[in-house]
Amino acid sequence: MKVGDLIKLKLPSKQRNEDGIHGYILKFDNCKSLETNIPTEIAHVYWDTGNIGWIATSRVEVISESR
């Protein structure tokens, strides 16, 4: 997974209104859970709805790799 890749949610949540289903990765970062203090890789994504947001990379999968 790298910047520019087209991604999709692995399992869209039915209980939350997600920003989108598909998107392009803009950049990566790491954050720590407040509960466990374990680092998690997150991606900044431009979603198909036009919104931009962060999501854990474990929640998405690559559909098409950028060149």
Secondary structure as UniProt FT lines:
FT   TURN            3..4
FT   STRAND          6..9
FT   STRAND          22..32
FT   TURN            34..36
FT   STRAND          39..47
FT   TURN            48..49
FT   STRAND          52..56
FT   HELIX           57..59
FT   STRAND          60..64
//
